[in-house]
């Protein structure tokens, strides 16, 4: 991994958003399978549905008809996912930021993945980029696997289990390792020699 760090050059540091979990999870759902620009446009339209606040409360979203959510550009499934996230926040399934401080990563993942539209990857991104958890290795992420393939000169894309086993060496800083693996992909795509 030292060679990867030397090649990429920059210090990898998590940029923690520290948003309320509802906002972070809605943002994640909006971003699923979209370019950053398209997702930002839809998120802006979604927030514009609620001009009285910077970001709507779960209760406001629950009172909003799904068709109105769809008018912001959300697909039918994403509108349903966002309504379910709002419902789960009000039921206490989604922990608050304060509650997250007392929960282990696995417990947060377990609670979040009960919600429609929130899979393991989304929960891991929440752990890394919203909570700043230092020891998360999203082994199912294509970029992490591709970065591993490049860094360790593997002929084929490694299976998640292989990356996970190797990732044991990087504990308790696997989030930083993931950042470097993502950067490795960018480094090579930008013409960097490896």
HELIX and SHEET records of a PDB file:
HELIX    1   1 UNK A    2  UNK A    8  1                                   7    
HELIX    2   2 UNK A   21  UNK A   31  1                                  11    
HELIX    3   3 UNK A   36  UNK A   48  1                                  13    
HELIX    4   4 UNK A   58  UNK A   62  1                                   5    
HELIX    5   5 UNK A   66  UNK A   70  1                                   5    
HELIX    6   6 UNK A   76  UNK A   91  1                                  16    
HELIX    7   7 UNK A   97  UNK A  101  1                                   5    
HELIX    8   8 UNK A  105  UNK A  112  1                                   8    
HELIX    9   9 UNK A  120  UNK A  125  1                                   6    
HELIX   10  10 UNK A  126  UNK A  130  3                                   5    
HELIX   11  11 UNK A  142  UNK A  151  1                                  10    
HELIX   12  12 UNK A  160  UNK A  167  1                                   8    
HELIX   13  13 UNK A  168  UNK A  170  5                                   3    
HELIX   14  14 UNK A  174  UNK A  189  1                                  16    
END                                                                             
